[in-house]
Amino acid sequence: MSSITVRNLDESVKTGLRLRAARHGCSVEQEVRQILRQAVAPEQSDAISFAERLNRRFVGLEADDLPIPPRRPARMSSLGLS
């Protein structure tokens, strides 16, 4: 294995990497390795299941932050009731 050093990294990028690593439950170093692996890997979209592609797409989404509209009663006419 070899190693690299990245100099002059913006503090916001470093913070983002720390947060992303924490969400994935790993070290920043491990997270950066995964990001680099994905960046240079050949496209394998056919080999990845639809569920996995969805999971990768929405991995950082916090569901608690999504707005939930208030519930409304069902219309009686749509239920066949008068």
PDB file as gemmi writes it, atoms N, CA and C in Angstrom:
CRYST1    1.000    1.000    1.000  90.00  90.00  90.00 P 1                      
ATOM      1  N   MET A   1       0.841  -1.180   0.000  1.00  0.00           N  
ATOM      2  CA  MET A   1       0.000   0.000   0.000  1.00  0.00           C  
ATOM      3  C   MET A   1       0.882   1.237   0.000  1.00  0.00           C  
ATOM      4  N   SER A   2       0.396   2.261  -0.632  1.00  0.00           N  
ATOM      5  CA  SER A   2       1.122   3.525  -0.628  1.00  0.00           C  
ATOM      6  C   SER A   2       0.278   4.589   0.067  1.00  0.00           C  
ATOM      7  N   SER A   3       0.865   5.736   0.277  1.00  0.00           N  
ATOM      8  CA  SER A   3       0.136   6.813   0.945  1.00  0.00           C  
ATOM      9  C   SER A   3       0.351   8.115   0.193  1.00  0.00           C  
ATOM     10  N   ILE A   4      -0.581   9.050   0.404  1.00  0.00           N  
ATOM     11  CA  ILE A   4      -0.469  10.378  -0.187  1.00  0.00           C  
ATOM     12  C   ILE A   4      -0.770  11.404   0.901  1.00  0.00           C  
ATOM     13  N   THR A   5      -0.306  12.617   0.673  1.00  0.00           N  
ATOM     14  CA  THR A   5      -0.594  13.726   1.574  1.00  0.00           C  
ATOM     15  C   THR A   5      -1.294  14.802   0.770  1.00  0.00           C  
ATOM     16  N   VAL A   6      -2.371  15.321   1.294  1.00  0.00           N  
ATOM     17  CA  VAL A   6      -3.106  16.393   0.626  1.00  0.00           C  
ATOM     18  C   VAL A   6      -2.899  17.664   1.446  1.00  0.00           C  
ATOM     19  N   ARG A   7      -2.274  18.651   0.832  1.00  0.00           N  
ATOM     20  CA  ARG A   7      -2.002  19.908   1.525  1.00  0.00           C  
ATOM     21  C   ARG A   7      -3.025  20.970   1.100  1.00  0.00           C  
ATOM     22  N   ASN A   8      -3.141  22.002   1.913  1.00  0.00           N  
ATOM     23  CA  ASN A   8      -3.991  23.157   1.624  1.00  0.00           C  
ATOM     24  C   ASN A   8      -5.462  22.764   1.411  1.00  0.00           C  
ATOM     25  N   LEU A   9      -5.931  21.875   2.222  1.00  0.00           N  
ATOM     26  CA  LEU A   9      -7.324  21.445   2.170  1.00  0.00           C  
ATOM     27  C   LEU A   9      -8.174  22.456   2.925  1.00  0.00           C  
ATOM     28  N   ASP A  10      -9.237  22.920   2.291  1.00  0.00           N  
ATOM     29  CA  ASP A  10     -10.134  23.869   2.955  1.00  0.00           C  
ATOM     30  C   ASP A  10     -10.692  23.263   4.232  1.00  0.00           C  
ATOM     31  N   GLU A  11     -10.855  24.100   5.236  1.00  0.00           N  
ATOM     32  CA  GLU A  11     -11.386  23.636   6.514  1.00  0.00           C  
ATOM     33  C   GLU A  11     -12.798  23.084   6.350  1.00  0.00           C  
ATOM     34  N   SER A  12     -13.588  23.675   5.441  1.00  0.00           N  
ATOM     35  CA  SER A  12     -14.958  23.188   5.219  1.00  0.00           C  
ATOM     36  C   SER A  12     -14.961  21.780   4.634  1.00  0.00           C  
ATOM     37  N   VAL A  13     -13.980  21.469   3.787  1.00  0.00           N  
ATOM     38  CA  VAL A  13     -13.870  20.121   3.219  1.00  0.00           C  
ATOM     39  C   VAL A  13     -13.485  19.135   4.312  1.00  0.00           C  
ATOM     40  N   LYS A  14     -12.534  19.534   5.143  1.00  0.00           N  
ATOM     41  CA  LYS A  14     -12.103  18.676   6.245  1.00  0.00           C  
ATOM     42  C   LYS A  14     -13.261  18.389   7.201  1.00  0.00           C  
ATOM     43  N   THR A  15     -14.026  19.423   7.515  1.00  0.00           N  
ATOM     44  CA  THR A  15     -15.187  19.255   8.392  1.00  0.00           C  
ATOM     45  C   THR A  15     -16.225  18.351   7.742  1.00  0.00           C  
ATOM     46  N   GLY A  16     -16.467  18.548   6.456  1.00  0.00           N  
ATOM     47  CA  GLY A  16     -17.415  17.696   5.738  1.00  0.00           C  
ATOM     48  C   GLY A  16     -16.997  16.237   5.736  1.00  0.00           C  
ATOM     49  N   LEU A  17     -15.704  15.994   5.578  1.00  0.00           N  
ATOM     50  CA  LEU A  17     -15.195  14.617   5.621  1.00  0.00           C  
ATOM     51  C   LEU A  17     -15.381  14.003   6.999  1.00  0.00           C  
ATOM     52  N   ARG A  18     -15.128  14.799   8.049  1.00  0.00           N  
ATOM     53  CA  ARG A  18     -15.324  14.297   9.410  1.00  0.00           C  
ATOM     54  C   ARG A  18     -16.783  13.928   9.660  1.00  0.00           C  
ATOM     55  N   LEU A  19     -17.700  14.786   9.229  1.00  0.00           N  
ATOM     56  CA  LEU A  19     -19.128  14.516   9.423  1.00  0.00           C  
ATOM     57  C   LEU A  19     -19.582  13.292   8.630  1.00  0.00           C  
ATOM     58  N   ARG A  20     -19.106  13.205   7.391  1.00  0.00           N  
ATOM     59  CA  ARG A  20     -19.471  12.067   6.548  1.00  0.00           C  
ATOM     60  C   ARG A  20     -18.944  10.754   7.145  1.00  0.00           C  
ATOM     61  N   ALA A  21     -17.720  10.780   7.643  1.00  0.00           N  
ATOM     62  CA  ALA A  21     -17.134   9.588   8.267  1.00  0.00           C  
ATOM     63  C   ALA A  21     -17.933   9.193   9.509  1.00  0.00           C  
ATOM     64  N   ALA A  22     -18.337  10.181  10.290  1.00  0.00           N  
ATOM     65  CA  ALA A  22     -19.126   9.890  11.493  1.00  0.00           C  
ATOM     66  C   ALA A  22     -20.460   9.256  11.126  1.00  0.00           C  
ATOM     67  N   ARG A  23     -21.104   9.757  10.075  1.00  0.00           N  
ATOM     68  CA  ARG A  23     -22.381   9.168   9.624  1.00  0.00           C  
ATOM     69  C   ARG A  23     -22.210   7.715   9.208  1.00  0.00           C  
ATOM     70  N   HIS A  24     -21.056   7.408   8.618  1.00  0.00           N  
ATOM     71  CA  HIS A  24     -20.802   6.042   8.160  1.00  0.00           C  
ATOM     72  C   HIS A  24     -20.124   5.187   9.230  1.00  0.00           C  
ATOM     73  N   GLY A  25     -19.849   5.772  10.370  1.00  0.00           N  
ATOM     74  CA  GLY A  25     -19.254   5.020  11.473  1.00  0.00           C  
ATOM     75  C   GLY A  25     -17.830   4.569  11.224  1.00  0.00           C  
ATOM     76  N   CYS A  26     -17.032   5.411  10.581  1.00  0.00           N  
ATOM     77  CA  CYS A  26     -15.647   5.039  10.300  1.00  0.00           C  
ATOM     78  C   CYS A  26     -14.733   6.243  10.507  1.00  0.00           C  
ATOM     79  N   SER A  27     -13.447   6.018  10.337  1.00  0.00           N  
ATOM     80  CA  SER A  27     -12.471   7.107  10.482  1.00  0.00           C  
ATOM     81  C   SER A  27     -12.473   7.972   9.223  1.00  0.00           C  
ATOM     82  N   VAL A  28     -11.940   9.182   9.355  1.00  0.00           N  
ATOM     83  CA  VAL A  28     -11.830  10.073   8.195  1.00  0.00           C  
ATOM     84  C   VAL A  28     -10.943   9.425   7.136  1.00  0.00           C  
ATOM     85  N   GLU A  29      -9.867   8.808   7.569  1.00  0.00           N  
ATOM     86  CA  GLU A  29      -8.955   8.152   6.631  1.00  0.00           C  
ATOM     87  C   GLU A  29      -9.666   7.053   5.839  1.00  0.00           C  
ATOM     88  N   GLN A  30     -10.444   6.239   6.534  1.00  0.00           N  
ATOM     89  CA  GLN A  30     -11.190   5.169   5.861  1.00  0.00           C  
ATOM     90  C   GLN A  30     -12.228   5.756   4.905  1.00  0.00           C  
ATOM     91  N   GLU A  31     -12.881   6.832   5.306  1.00  0.00           N  
ATOM     92  CA  GLU A  31     -13.881   7.480   4.442  1.00  0.00           C  
ATOM     93  C   GLU A  31     -13.233   8.021   3.172  1.00  0.00           C  
ATOM     94  N   VAL A  32     -12.068   8.653   3.306  1.00  0.00           N  
ATOM     95  CA  VAL A  32     -11.362   9.192   2.138  1.00  0.00           C  
ATOM     96  C   VAL A  32     -10.946   8.068   1.205  1.00  0.00           C  
ATOM     97  N   ARG A  33     -10.473   6.947   1.763  1.00  0.00           N  
ATOM     98  CA  ARG A  33     -10.118   5.797   0.910  1.00  0.00           C  
ATOM     99  C   ARG A  33     -11.330   5.321   0.110  1.00  0.00           C  
ATOM    100  N   GLN A  34     -12.487   5.247   0.766  1.00  0.00           N  
ATOM    101  CA  GLN A  34     -13.708   4.798   0.079  1.00  0.00           C  
ATOM    102  C   GLN A  34     -14.099   5.782  -1.024  1.00  0.00           C  
ATOM    103  N   ILE A  35     -14.019   7.067  -0.741  1.00  0.00           N  
ATOM    104  CA  ILE A  35     -14.354   8.084  -1.749  1.00  0.00           C  
ATOM    105  C   ILE A  35     -13.426   7.963  -2.948  1.00  0.00           C  
ATOM    106  N   LEU A  36     -12.131   7.806  -2.693  1.00  0.00           N  
ATOM    107  CA  LEU A  36     -11.173   7.675  -3.797  1.00  0.00           C  
ATOM    108  C   LEU A  36     -11.407   6.394  -4.590  1.00  0.00           C  
ATOM    109  N   ARG A  37     -11.702   5.286  -3.896  1.00  0.00           N  
ATOM    110  CA  ARG A  37     -12.005   4.024  -4.588  1.00  0.00           C  
ATOM    111  C   ARG A  37     -13.184   4.205  -5.541  1.00  0.00           C  
ATOM    112  N   GLN A  38     -14.234   4.850  -5.047  1.00  0.00           N  
ATOM    113  CA  GLN A  38     -15.428   5.057  -5.868  1.00  0.00           C  
ATOM    114  C   GLN A  38     -15.139   5.991  -7.043  1.00  0.00           C  
ATOM    115  N   ALA A  39     -14.285   6.977  -6.819  1.00  0.00           N  
ATOM    116  CA  ALA A  39     -13.980   7.951  -7.866  1.00  0.00           C  
ATOM    117  C   ALA A  39     -13.219   7.335  -9.035  1.00  0.00           C  
ATOM    118  N   VAL A  40     -12.368   6.363  -8.769  1.00  0.00           N  
ATOM    119  CA  VAL A  40     -11.564   5.784  -9.839  1.00  0.00           C  
ATOM    120  C   VAL A  40     -12.088   4.432 -10.325  1.00  0.00           C  
ATOM    121  N   ALA A  41     -13.101   3.907  -9.678  1.00  0.00           N  
ATOM    122  CA  ALA A  41     -13.667   2.613 -10.082  1.00  0.00           C  
ATOM    123  C   ALA A  41     -14.420   2.764 -11.399  1.00  0.00           C  
ATOM    124  N   PRO A  42     -14.334   1.755 -12.259  1.00  0.00           N  
ATOM    125  CA  PRO A  42     -15.115   1.808 -13.503  1.00  0.00           C  
ATOM    126  C   PRO A  42     -16.606   1.763 -13.178  1.00  0.00           C  
ATOM    127  N   GLU A  43     -17.374   2.342 -14.050  1.00  0.00           N  
ATOM    128  CA  GLU A  43     -18.831   2.343 -13.865  1.00  0.00           C  
ATOM    129  C   GLU A  43     -19.349   0.910 -13.862  1.00  0.00           C  
ATOM    130  N   GLN A  44     -20.064   0.557 -12.809  1.00  0.00           N  
ATOM    131  CA  GLN A  44     -20.611  -0.785 -12.677  1.00  0.00           C  
ATOM    132  C   GLN A  44     -22.098  -0.707 -12.366  1.00  0.00           C  
ATOM    133  N   SER A  45     -22.794   0.236 -12.972  1.00  0.00           N  
ATOM    134  CA  SER A  45     -24.202   0.444 -12.637  1.00  0.00           C  
ATOM    135  C   SER A  45     -25.055  -0.791 -12.943  1.00  0.00           C  
ATOM    136  N   ASP A  46     -24.655  -1.608 -13.922  1.00  0.00           N  
ATOM    137  CA  ASP A  46     -25.428  -2.806 -14.237  1.00  0.00           C  
ATOM    138  C   ASP A  46     -25.293  -3.867 -13.145  1.00  0.00           C  
ATOM    139  N   ALA A  47     -24.139  -3.889 -12.464  1.00  0.00           N  
ATOM    140  CA  ALA A  47     -23.894  -4.901 -11.445  1.00  0.00           C  
ATOM    141  C   ALA A  47     -24.478  -4.521 -10.088  1.00  0.00           C  
ATOM    142  N   ILE A  48     -24.867  -3.259  -9.928  1.00  0.00           N  
ATOM    143  CA  ILE A  48     -25.397  -2.784  -8.655  1.00  0.00           C  
ATOM    144  C   ILE A  48     -26.924  -2.816  -8.712  1.00  0.00           C  
ATOM    145  N   SER A  49     -27.524  -3.340  -7.669  1.00  0.00           N  
ATOM    146  CA  SER A  49     -28.985  -3.438  -7.651  1.00  0.00           C  
ATOM    147  C   SER A  49     -29.617  -2.053  -7.543  1.00  0.00           C  
ATOM    148  N   PHE A  50     -30.865  -1.977  -7.928  1.00  0.00           N  
ATOM    149  CA  PHE A  50     -31.617  -0.732  -7.851  1.00  0.00           C  
ATOM    150  C   PHE A  50     -31.668  -0.228  -6.416  1.00  0.00           C  
ATOM    151  N   ALA A  51     -31.880  -1.135  -5.465  1.00  0.00           N  
ATOM    152  CA  ALA A  51     -31.949  -0.749  -4.052  1.00  0.00           C  
ATOM    153  C   ALA A  51     -30.617  -0.160  -3.585  1.00  0.00           C  
ATOM    154  N   GLU A  52     -29.515  -0.729  -4.015  1.00  0.00           N  
ATOM    155  CA  GLU A  52     -28.202  -0.217  -3.630  1.00  0.00           C  
ATOM    156  C   GLU A  52     -27.954   1.164  -4.241  1.00  0.00           C  
ATOM    157  N   ARG A  53     -28.367   1.353  -5.486  1.00  0.00           N  
ATOM    158  CA  ARG A  53     -28.216   2.674  -6.107  1.00  0.00           C  
ATOM    159  C   ARG A  53     -29.038   3.714  -5.364  1.00  0.00           C  
ATOM    160  N   LEU A  54     -30.255   3.355  -4.953  1.00  0.00           N  
ATOM    161  CA  LEU A  54     -31.083   4.277  -4.172  1.00  0.00           C  
ATOM    162  C   LEU A  54     -30.428   4.583  -2.837  1.00  0.00           C  
ATOM    163  N   ASN A  55     -29.923   3.568  -2.178  1.00  0.00           N  
ATOM    164  CA  ASN A  55     -29.271   3.756  -0.893  1.00  0.00           C  
ATOM    165  C   ASN A  55     -28.065   4.688  -1.023  1.00  0.00           C  
ATOM    166  N   ARG A  56     -27.255   4.496  -2.032  1.00  0.00           N  
ATOM    167  CA  ARG A  56     -26.088   5.364  -2.240  1.00  0.00           C  
ATOM    168  C   ARG A  56     -26.507   6.794  -2.551  1.00  0.00           C  
ATOM    169  N   ARG A  57     -27.591   6.939  -3.289  1.00  0.00           N  
ATOM    170  CA  ARG A  57     -28.054   8.281  -3.668  1.00  0.00           C  
ATOM    171  C   ARG A  57     -28.536   9.073  -2.463  1.00  0.00           C  
ATOM    172  N   PHE A  58     -29.218   8.413  -1.522  1.00  0.00           N  
ATOM    173  CA  PHE A  58     -29.840   9.117  -0.413  1.00  0.00           C  
ATOM    174  C   PHE A  58     -29.167   8.845   0.929  1.00  0.00           C  
ATOM    175  N   VAL A  59     -27.920   8.384   0.925  1.00  0.00           N  
ATOM    176  CA  VAL A  59     -27.247   7.989   2.165  1.00  0.00           C  
ATOM    177  C   VAL A  59     -27.120   9.144   3.155  1.00  0.00           C  
ATOM    178  N   GLY A  60     -26.942  10.362   2.710  1.00  0.00           N  
ATOM    179  CA  GLY A  60     -26.758  11.484   3.629  1.00  0.00           C  
ATOM    180  C   GLY A  60     -28.033  12.206   4.010  1.00  0.00           C  
ATOM    181  N   LEU A  61     -29.152  11.756   3.505  1.00  0.00           N  
ATOM    182  CA  LEU A  61     -30.416  12.445   3.753  1.00  0.00           C  
ATOM    183  C   LEU A  61     -30.911  12.177   5.160  1.00  0.00           C  
ATOM    184  N   GLU A  62     -31.195  13.217   5.875  1.00  0.00           N  
ATOM    185  CA  GLU A  62     -31.751  13.094   7.214  1.00  0.00           C  
ATOM    186  C   GLU A  62     -33.269  13.167   7.100  1.00  0.00           C  
ATOM    187  N   ALA A  63     -33.944  12.070   7.296  1.00  0.00           N  
ATOM    188  CA  ALA A  63     -35.398  12.015   7.143  1.00  0.00           C  
ATOM    189  C   ALA A  63     -36.110  12.901   8.157  1.00  0.00           C  
ATOM    190  N   ASP A  64     -35.486  13.138   9.310  1.00  0.00           N  
ATOM    191  CA  ASP A  64     -36.103  13.983  10.331  1.00  0.00           C  
ATOM    192  C   ASP A  64     -36.203  15.433   9.881  1.00  0.00           C  
ATOM    193  N   ASP A  65     -35.402  15.826   8.888  1.00  0.00           N  
ATOM    194  CA  ASP A  65     -35.408  17.203   8.403  1.00  0.00           C  
ATOM    195  C   ASP A  65     -36.466  17.445   7.336  1.00  0.00           C  
ATOM    196  N   LEU A  66     -37.096  16.400   6.841  1.00  0.00           N  
ATOM    197  CA  LEU A  66     -38.096  16.561   5.784  1.00  0.00           C  
ATOM    198  C   LEU A  66     -39.398  17.096   6.363  1.00  0.00           C  
ATOM    199  N   PRO A  67     -40.019  18.058   5.664  1.00  0.00           N  
ATOM    200  CA  PRO A  67     -41.293  18.578   6.166  1.00  0.00           C  
ATOM    201  C   PRO A  67     -42.405  17.541   5.973  1.00  0.00           C  
ATOM    202  N   ILE A  68     -43.227  17.401   6.967  1.00  0.00           N  
ATOM    203  CA  ILE A  68     -44.362  16.480   6.891  1.00  0.00           C  
ATOM    204  C   ILE A  68     -45.631  17.322   6.907  1.00  0.00           C  
ATOM    205  N   PRO A  69     -46.384  17.293   5.804  1.00  0.00           N  
ATOM    206  CA  PRO A  69     -47.601  18.111   5.765  1.00  0.00           C  
ATOM    207  C   PRO A  69     -48.638  17.588   6.759  1.00  0.00           C  
ATOM    208  N   PRO A  70     -49.489  18.485   7.270  1.00  0.00           N  
ATOM    209  CA  PRO A  70     -50.512  18.035   8.215  1.00  0.00           C  
ATOM    210  C   PRO A  70     -51.510  17.103   7.526  1.00  0.00           C  
ATOM    211  N   ARG A  71     -52.038  16.155   8.279  1.00  0.00           N  
ATOM    212  CA  ARG A  71     -53.014  15.212   7.740  1.00  0.00           C  
ATOM    213  C   ARG A  71     -54.365  15.897   7.620  1.00  0.00           C  
ATOM    214  N   ARG A  72     -55.084  15.518   6.601  1.00  0.00           N  
ATOM    215  CA  ARG A  72     -56.428  16.049   6.390  1.00  0.00           C  
ATOM    216  C   ARG A  72     -57.402  14.887   6.358  1.00  0.00           C  
ATOM    217  N   PRO A  73     -58.620  15.108   6.778  1.00  0.00           N  
ATOM    218  CA  PRO A  73     -59.597  14.016   6.709  1.00  0.00           C  
ATOM    219  C   PRO A  73     -59.899  13.643   5.260  1.00  0.00           C  
ATOM    220  N   ALA A  74     -60.194  12.379   5.050  1.00  0.00           N  
ATOM    221  CA  ALA A  74     -60.542  11.908   3.701  1.00  0.00           C  
ATOM    222  C   ALA A  74     -61.891  12.501   3.296  1.00  0.00           C  
ATOM    223  N   ARG A  75     -62.019  12.738   1.982  1.00  0.00           N  
ATOM    224  CA  ARG A  75     -63.311  13.232   1.485  1.00  0.00           C  
ATOM    225  C   ARG A  75     -64.304  12.098   1.501  1.00  0.00           C  
ATOM    226  N   MET A  76     -65.472  12.375   1.979  1.00  0.00           N  
ATOM    227  CA  MET A  76     -66.505  11.354   2.098  1.00  0.00           C  
ATOM    228  C   MET A  76     -66.941  10.831   0.726  1.00  0.00           C  
ATOM    229  N   SER A  77     -66.984  11.682  -0.288  1.00  0.00           N  
ATOM    230  CA  SER A  77     -67.442  11.258  -1.611  1.00  0.00           C  
ATOM    231  C   SER A  77     -66.481  10.236  -2.238  1.00  0.00           C  
ATOM    232  N   SER A  78     -65.191  10.337  -1.928  1.00  0.00           N  
ATOM    233  CA  SER A  78     -64.229   9.389  -2.492  1.00  0.00           C  
ATOM    234  C   SER A  78     -64.358   8.020  -1.850  1.00  0.00           C  
ATOM    235  N   LEU A  79     -64.993   7.952  -0.692  1.00  0.00           N  
ATOM    236  CA  LEU A  79     -65.198   6.684  -0.009  1.00  0.00           C  
ATOM    237  C   LEU A  79     -66.546   6.049  -0.364  1.00  0.00           C  
ATOM    238  N   GLY A  80     -67.317   6.720  -1.200  1.00  0.00           N  
ATOM    239  CA  GLY A  80     -68.637   6.217  -1.582  1.00  0.00           C  
ATOM    240  C   GLY A  80     -69.696   6.482  -0.521  1.00  0.00           C  
ATOM    241  N   LEU A  81     -69.389   7.385   0.393  1.00  0.00           N  
ATOM    242  CA  LEU A  81     -70.341   7.740   1.459  1.00  0.00           C  
ATOM    243  C   LEU A  81     -70.967   9.085   1.162  1.00  0.00           C  
ATOM    244  N   SER A  82     -72.132   9.309   1.660  1.00  0.00           N  
ATOM    245  CA  SER A  82     -72.778  10.602   1.434  1.00  0.00           C  
ATOM    246  C   SER A  82     -72.738  11.441   2.667  1.00  0.00           C  
TER     247      SER A  82                                                      
END                                                                             
